[in-house]
Amino acid sequence: MDERTGPRVARWLRDQHHDVVSVYEDARGLDDADVLAMAVREDRILITNDTDFGERVFRARQPHRGVVLLRLADERSLSKVAALKRLLAHHAADLSGSFVVVGEASIRIVRP
C-alpha cells in the first residue's frame, strides 16, 4: 500500500486478515518506481490513490502484480475503507495482475 493511502486503511485491511505492507509505516519517502518494484518483488497488489501509477503501468509498461487505484472525491480513510469493502466483497478474485479503478459508484477492472 502506498504512502498516501494511509495507516488507518492498512489497519483495517490487517483486521480483515490481509497481509499488508504500508509504505507510510515502513518506507516513507520511497519513490513511486521503487514502490512498484517492491510490490512486484514481494508479489503484492498495490493499493494507491496516486494516478502516477497508472502512467507507470500503461505508458511506461512497468511490471506489476496488481494495482488498485482509489479515485474518490472524499479521500478520508472511512471512504477508502468503504470502497475497499465493496471491491473485496465483489471482486477479490479479480485483483491479481489487474489494474483496478475504484470510485464511489463504480469499479473498473483492466486485465492485461
NORKARA-V24636 format. One record per backbone hydrogen bond with DSSP energy under -0.5 kcal/mol. CO is the residue of the C=O (numbers start at 1). NH is the residue of the N-H. E is the energy in kcal/mol with one decimal. If there is no record, write none. Layout:
co-><CO;CO>
nh-><NH;NH>
e-><E;E>
This chain:
co-><1;2;2;3;6;7;8;9;10;11;12;13;14;18;21;22;23;27;31;32;33;34;35;36;37;38;39;40;44;46;47;48;49;50;51;51;52;53;54;54;55;55;56;65;66;67;67;68;68;69;69;70;73;76;76;77;78;79;80;81;82;83;84;85;86;87;88;91;92;95;97;98;98;99;100;100;101;101;102;106;108;108;109;110>
nh-><23;5;6;6;10;11;12;13;14;15;16;18;17;20;23;26;27;30;35;36;37;38;39;40;41;42;44;43;65;68;2;70;51;53;54;55;56;57;58;59;59;60;62;97;46;69;100;48;70;71;102;72;75;79;80;81;82;83;84;85;86;87;88;89;90;91;92;94;95;98;112;67;100;110;69;102;103;108;71;103;101;110;111;99>
e-><-2.9;-0.9;-0.7;-0.5;-1.4;-2.6;-2.3;-2.5;-2.3;-2.5;-1.2;-2.2;-2.1;-0.8;-0.6;-3.0;-2.0;-1.8;-2.2;-2.6;-2.2;-2.5;-2.1;-2.0;-2.7;-2.4;-3.2;-1.3;-0.5;-3.5;-2.4;-3.4;-0.6;-1.6;-1.2;-1.1;-2.1;-2.3;-2.8;-0.5;-1.6;-2.2;-2.9;-3.3;-2.8;-0.6;-3.4;-2.9;-0.7;-0.8;-2.8;-0.8;-0.7;-0.6;-1.9;-2.8;-2.2;-2.2;-2.4;-2.7;-2.0;-2.4;-3.0;-2.2;-1.3;-3.0;-0.8;-1.9;-1.0;-2.1;-0.5;-2.6;-0.6;-2.9;-3.8;-0.5;-0.5;-2.8;-2.8;-3.0;-2.8;-0.5;-0.6;-2.9>
